[in-house]
Amino acid sequence: MDAQGRGRADDVDPADQWVLNPRTGEYELRLPPSAPQSPVPGPRRPAPRDSGTPSPDDGGTTGTASRTAAPGREVPPQRRRRSAPEEPAPGRRGRRPAKKKSKGRKALLWGGGGTAFVVLAAGVGGYLYLKHLEGNVTTTDVGSAGSSSFKKDEAFNILIIGTDKRTGAGNEGYGDAGSVGHADTTILLHVAEDRSNATALSIPRDLIVDIPDCETTQEDGSTEIVPGQQNVRFNRSLGEGGRDAGCTMRTVKEATGIKPDHFMMADFNAVKTLTTAVDGVEVCVEHAVDDPKSHLQLPAGESKVEGEDALAFVRTRHAFGNEGDLDRIKVQQQFLGSLMRKMSSSDTLTSPTKLVKLAEAATKALTVDKPIGNVGTLKDIALELKKVPTKNITFMTVPVIDNPDEPKPVTVVLKPGTAEQVFNTIRNDISFTEVEKKEKAEKKKEAAAVAARLEGAKSDPSEIRVRILNGGAPSGSASQELRYLQNEAGVTKSENAGNADAEIAKTTLEYAPDQADQARALAEILGLSGAAMKPGESVTNAQGLPTMTLTLGKDFKGAGVKLDATSVETPDVDKTTADQKLCAS
């Protein structure tokens, strides 16, 4: 609480509003009547008739009326809102029980580039506060550039944009004075369908790209087409000519073949407010830094930065490496990893004060697309992101080379071959780290039985008899897989049976019990899991011989590419993970 507000009865530190609800035995967040809030749908719960006290939903303070407890049950006294600092009553400390767990889960939604975080306290008592936070978030209608909704059971891509637009005091030394906000730092965050891993792919602002025509929505609801441009810097995909975040999303799709589903955007000021909210972030530098341009001064080794120093750390280009944008990107990735570790630490997640400060700072800094601009969806995204282990969050940069068309290169272009490998890995939802497949405890026994289908003798490839159906893979996939099996894998007794009757999500192999040896051999060649193997019946081919059926689903990744993501060799590129503590050089 600020010193100026200590004497006001209605200016209360939000952290002090976590009060005990005697009916549930849980701590809940209660806002004072003056706080911005939306009404809660549904009927209000009246106070118990025999208690003589206001309901926890009333927002009123506890009066002097007595409280009645059921026989043998003690009803804890309700905590009063404080109008001024006061000493705890004898025998009572102002501290909440250390191991008390709320029914609501505290979830963390993180982002990079301009570094945007949303921390949401989800639960019965936190509903009003979540609605208040929703009012802080700014939204943009990007139309068909993104997805119309967020789906919890699918992989998703969020484009995180840090702009060079100046807001807040003290930012005069950064960015262009007249900038409307270009895409200064951009990260494409891909979260795997099974939430076992995620990839944060940084896109250099000086990457040469083609910006497509894009439709923007004006304040009056009308639309306007902003003409595209060829062979220009990526950062011009935002701000210039009225381009909004939807134009940046379309540019990413054009350059990588990966469609962002949603976006989150913040400016310089967000770095300052968010790091201050968590009491600073630990960083490390190999050599002492004294940069007169960014005013960053740090000793060699570990330091804690927040506010102005944190912004200088992620903005400086002259203190590290060859003083270029690519080295700055590496430093930003290290900073983001450190911030993520700070956010997931017990020091932060068990502190209502830090959570409230962070939630306020983050939501005020964020601009997002309309489909995710409501409290329920933000909470859903936060909970999905929370499932990903930090050790399996990979930070990397789009593989690039100096622009060969420039005598003295100042821009970069995609590195032939390697860049497309990276994009293809992400498009196919393949992890850049070794991951363990998630299995619920109640399904372990079933999973073991399924895995056992892969154990046992295997036929020689020349003895495998299989027909191939296309059940949702790209057109021509069955023919391509047939050529691979016959010419490279030695499965000569294979045939193309055309299209399946219906599309399926996952590739399957159906076989009769006496074909198990063949099925295991083919599963090894294709990288099929035990779950993809379907014991059943064989079919008779044109020669009257029993034949297995391989149906290529929507998960088919290409001829010769194994379907088991953990077995695929990923591109050899520089990368780090969010659990690593590194020193900037």
N, C-alpha and C positions, 0 to 999 in steps of 0.2 A: 504493500500500500504506500502511495506517495505521502510525504509528510503533510502536504497541503490538505489531504483528505481525512486526516486522523480525527478531526473534531466534528465531522459530519456524520449524523446518524444513518444516512442512507447511502454513504459512500463506503462500501464494505469490500475488502479484498475477496475476490471470488473464491479463493482457496478456503476462506473461513466459512463458506456456505455449504460445505459438506457436513450435513447433519444426520444424526441417527433417526431413522424412522422406527418408532417403537413397535409398529405393527408387523414389519418385515424383518427387523433386526439388522438392516443393511444401512450403510451410509449412502446418502443421496445428495445430489447437488441442487440447492434451492437458491434462486436468484431473488434479489430484493425487488419490490414492485416497480421501481424506477428503471430496471434493466430492460432493454429491448427484448421482446419475446412475443411469440405467437401463441394463440390459444391451443391447448391440447385437444385433439378430437376426442369425442366420447364424453360420457357423463362425468361430472366431478364426484369425487368420493367424499361423502360427508364425514365429519369427525365422529368417532364412537360416542354414542349417546351417554355412556356411563363414564367418560373420561373427563368431560368438562374442559377439554383443551381443543384448540383449533386443529384441523386436519393438516398433515404435512403438505397437502396440495394447496392449502389456502394462502401460503406465503406469509401468514401472520406470525407474530412472536408468541412465545409461551407466556401465558398469564400466571396468576397465582392460584388458579383452581387446582384442586387435588386430582391425582391420577389414581385409577383403580386397577389393580392387577388381579389376574386370575389366581385362585388359591395355589400357593407353592411356586408362583412365577413372579419374578421381579421385573418391573417395567422400568427401564433406564430413563432418567430425566432427559427431556428434550433440550438440545443446545440452543441458547439464545443468540441472536445477532448482536454483535458488539458495536457500540457507537464510539468507543474509545478504548485504548489499551487498558487491560486490567490484569491483576495478578490472579493466577489460578486459585480456586478454592482449596483449602487445606485437604490434602489427601487426593487431590485431583489434578492431573496435569492436562494441559491443552492438547496433548498428543493423541492421535488416533491409534487404535490397536495396530501393531506392526504387521500382524499376519491376517488381518481381516480382509477377506476378498469380496469384492462387489459382484453381484450377479451380472452386472453389465461388464463388458470387456472393454479395456482401453486399447485402442488400435492405432497404429501409426501408418500414415500414408505419406510416402517420401517421394521427392522428386529432385532432379539435378539441374544443371545449367545455371539458371538464376537461383537455383536451390530452393524449391518450394516444398514445404511440409504441412500436412494437415494432421493434427492429432485430435481424435474424436473420442469423447467419453460416452460410450453407448450404454443405455440402461433406462429404467423407469424414471429415476430421479433426474437423469441428464437430458431428457427429451426437450424441455424448454430451452436449455442452453444450446443444444444442437440446432434448434430452429433459429436461435439468435446468431449462431455461427454461419448458418446458411445465408442469412441476410448480409454477411460481410463479403461473400464471394461474388465476383463479377462474371457474367457469362457472355459468350459470343455465339451467334448462330452461324455455323460453318456449313450448313446444308449437307450435301452428299459427300463432302470431303471426308467426313468421319462416319461412324456408326450411329444408328438412331437410338441405340440403347446399350447398356452395359450388361453382359451376360456372365454370370458367375461360373458357369461350367465350360467355358471356352478359354483358349489362349487369347491374350489381348496385347495391343501395342498402344502406349501412351507417348506422345511427342511432348517433351519437356523443353520449354523455350525460356532462355534468359535474355531479356532485351537490354539494349543500351540506353533505354529511356531514363531520364533523370526525374526521380520523385524524391521527396523528403529533403531535409536539410543536410548540408555537408557533402552533396554529391556533385558539386560543380566541377570537380577535377576529373570526372570520369565520363567517357563517351563524347559524342558530338553534341554541342550546345543546342543545335536545332533539330536533333533527331526525334522522329516520331516513334522511334523504337524499332530497331532492326534486330534480326535474329543473331545476336552476338554469341551466344553459347547454346547449343542445341544437343539434346540427348534423346535418342529413340529407345524407349524402355520396352523390351519384350518380356512378358511374363508367361511361362510355360503353362500349358493346359492343366498339367497335374500339380502345378505350383511347386515343383521340386527345384526349379531354378529360374533365373532371370538374366537377361543380358541388357546392359546399358551401353548403347553404341553412340559415341560422340561423333557429331558431324562437323568438320571444320568450317568455319564461317567463310574462309577463302576458297572453298571448293568450287570449281567451275561446273555449273549445272545449266540445264534448260528449265526455265520457269514457265509452266503452262498457263494458258488463259484460266482465270478463276472468277467464279461468281461470288460476290460479296453482298451481304445484306445491310442496307442502310438503316438509319435510325427511324425513318418513317415506314419501314417494312418493305420497301421496294428493293429490287436487286440491281446490281450493276456489274458488268463484266470488265475486269481489269485485264488488259492485253498482256500476253506472256512475253518473255524475252529469252534469247538464246545466248549461250556462252557468257554467262555473268556469274558474279559471286553469289554463293548460297544465301548470304545474309540479306541480300536484297529481296528475298522472297517474302519479307515482312516489312510493313510500314511504307515502303516506296510505292507511290501511285495509288495509295489507298488499300494496299494489300493487307489482309487480316491473317490470323493464324491458320485459317482454312487454306490460304494460298501456300503457306509453308508446308502444310500437310500434303497438299497436292504435289508440291515440288519434291518432297521426300519419296512419295509413291513413284514419281517419274524417274528419280535418280536410282532408287534401290529396288523397286518392285515390291516393296513392303508398304502396305496401307496402314497408316496410323488410325486407330479407332477413336482416340480422343486426344485432347491436348491440355496441358497445364502451363501457364505462363506467369512469370514474375519479372520484376526489374531489379536494378541495383539495390534499392532500399531493402528488399527482402532479405538479402544476406545479412545486413546489419541487424535488423529487427529479430530475425530467427535465431542467430547465434547469441544475441543478448538474452533472449528468452530462456535459453538452456544453460546460461552462465558460462558460455565459451566452449570452444572446440579445440581439442588437442591436435597440433600439427608438428611436423618434424622437418628440419632442413639440414642438409649435410654441411653447409658452410654458412657462416654468419651473413645476414642480408642487411644491406643499407641502400635502399633504392630511393633516390631523391624524387623520381617521377611519381611513384605511388605513395611515397613517404612511409614505406614499410621498413621497419627495423626489427630484426629478430636475431638472437644469438644462435650459434650452431647447436643442434640438438633439438629437444622437445620444448615447445612453448604452448601456451593457451591463447587463442585469439578470439575476439568477439567484436561486434560493432564495426567501427571504422577499420580496425586492423584486419578483421576477417575479410572485408570487402577488398582491401588492398592486397591481401594474400591471393585471392582468386582472380584478381584483375591484372596483377603485374606480369609483364612479359620480359622485363629486363633483369630479373633476379635469378632466373633459372635457365639451364640449357643454352640453346643458341638464340635466346631472346625472341623466339617465334611463337606463333599461335599453337602449333602442335605440342610444344613443351608446356605451354600454359594449360592446355587441355589435360595433360597428365597430372599436373598439380591440382587442377580442379577435381579430377577423379579421386585423387588421394584425399582431398578435403571432404568430398561427399561421402567417401567410405568412413572417414572419422566421424562425421556428423551422424551418419546412420548408426554407428556403434554407440554414440552418445545417446541417441534417441531410444535405442533398445536397451540401454542400461537400466538397472533397477533404481539407480539414483534419480533418473528422470521419470520412469513409469510409475514409481511409488510416491511421487511428489505432486499433489493436486495443484500446488502453486505453479510449478513449472509447466504442467500440462495445460493449465488455463492460459498462462502467458503465451505459450507456444501456439495453442489453438487460435487465440486472438490474432497474434502476429501473422500466422500462416494464412488464415482465411482472408485477412485484409489485403494480403500481398497477392493472392491468386486471381487469375482470370482463367476460366475453363469453358469448354463447349457446353451448350445448353443441356444435352442429355445427361450429363453428370453433375450439373449445377444444383442438385437438391441434396438435402441432408441424408436421405436414405441411400442414395447411390454412392455418395462420398464415403459413407460408412461401409458399404459393401466392398468398395475398392480397397479401403484401408484394411479390412479384415482379410481380403484375398492376398494382399501384398505382405501382410504379417506372417503368412504361412511359409514364405520363401526363406530358407536359411541364408544368413549373410555369407556363409562360405561358398554358396552356390550362386551368388550374384556376381556376374562377370562385368568388369569395366574394360572397354576397349574403344579404339578409334577406327573409323572407316579407313581401310588401307589406301594410301594415296602416294603419289610421286610429284615432284616439281613439274610445273606446267612446261612441257617441251617447246611450246610456241613462244615463250618469253625469253629474251636474251639474258635477263637477270630475273629469275623467277620470283614472283611475289604471290602467286596463287598456286593451287595444287589441282590435280586431276585424279580420277580413280585409278588405282593400280590395276592394270589388266590382269585378269584371271583371279587374283587373290580377293579383290573386292567382291566379285560376283560369288566366290565361294562363301564369303562371310554372309552375304545377303541370302544366299540359298540355304545356309545352315539355319538362319533365323526364320526364314519363310517355312521351313520344314519342322520348326519347333524342336530343334536339336540343341542340347546344352553344350556350352564350351567348357564345362567342368564335369568331372565324374559325379554322377548323382545316384542316390539310392531311391528306388521306386517306393512311393508311399503306399503302405498297406494298413488298413485298419485292423486292430487286434482281432476283432470278431471274424475277419476274413482270412486270417493267416492259415488256418487249417485248409480252407478251400484253395488258397493260393498254392500251398505246398502240393496238393493233389494235381492242380493244373500244371505246375512246374514239372511234375513227375512225367508228364507226357513227353518231355524232351529227353528223358533218361532211357538208355537201352541201346540195342544194336541199331546200326544204320546201314542202309543199302548203299551200294555203289551208285553214283549218279546215273550211270548208264542203265540201271534197272528201274529208275523212277519213271512211272507213267502218270502224267498229269495233263489235264486240260486247263486252259486259262480263260477266265471270263473278266470282262471289264465291268466292275460294279460301282463306278463313281470316280475312277481315276481319269486324268485328262485323256482326250481322244487319242487313240493310237498307242496307248500304254500296253495293252495286251500284246500287240505285235512286237513292240520294243522289248518287252520282258521275254517273249518267246525267243527272239534272236539271241538275247543274252544267255538264256538257259541252254540253248542248243550249241551256240558257237563258243561260249566262254566257260560255262559251268558243267558242260558234259552231259546235260539232261537231254538226250537226243529223242527220247520217247515223249515229247511234249507237243501240244497242239493248241492253236488259237480257236476258241469256241465262240468268239464274238462277245456280245453284250449280255450282262446278267439281266434277269427279269426286273430287278429293283436295285437301287443304289444303297450302298452300305457305308458306314463311317470307317470301319476297320477291316483290313484285309484278313481273309480267313482261308483255311485249308481244310476241306472236308475229306475224310478217308474212312475206309472200312477197317475193322479190327485187324484183319490179316495184312493190312497195308501200313501198319505202324512203323515198320523199319524204313519204308520209303518216306513216310511223312516226317520222321525225325531227320532224315538226311536232307530233305528239301527245306525243312525249317532252319537247319544250320546254314544252308546256302543263302537263304533269303533273310535271315535274321528274325524269324518269326518267334514270338513268345508262346508259351504254353497255352495262353488264353486264346491265341489265334488258331490253334489246332482244334478242330471240331470232329471228334469221333462220331461216325454216323454210317452212311452208306456210300458205296462207290457207284459210278455210272459205267455203262458199257459204251466203248468207243466204236468207230466204224468197223474195226477189225473184230469186234465182239469180245474185247478184252476189258477187264475191270480197270477203271481209271479214277484217280483222285481229282478233286476240283479245287483249283486255286482261284478265288475271287478277289480281284484287286479293288480295294476300297478307296475312300477319299484320302486316307493316310499314305497312299502309295507315293514314294519319294523319287521314283525314277528307276529305270532298268539298271540292275546291278547294285543299287543302293540298299543296304540292309535296313529293315524296318525297325530294328532295335536301336533306338537313338544312342544308347551308351556305347554301341559298338562301332559307330561311324567315326572315321578319322576327321577331326575338325581342322580348319585352315591353320597354318602355322603363323600366327600373328601375336604381337605383344598384347598382353592382357594382365589384369589384376583382378582380385576378388575383394569383396567388401569387408572381409574379416582380416585382411592383411594391414599391418601397420608399417608404412613406408616413409622414407625421408625424401623430400624434394631436393633435386640437385640441379 
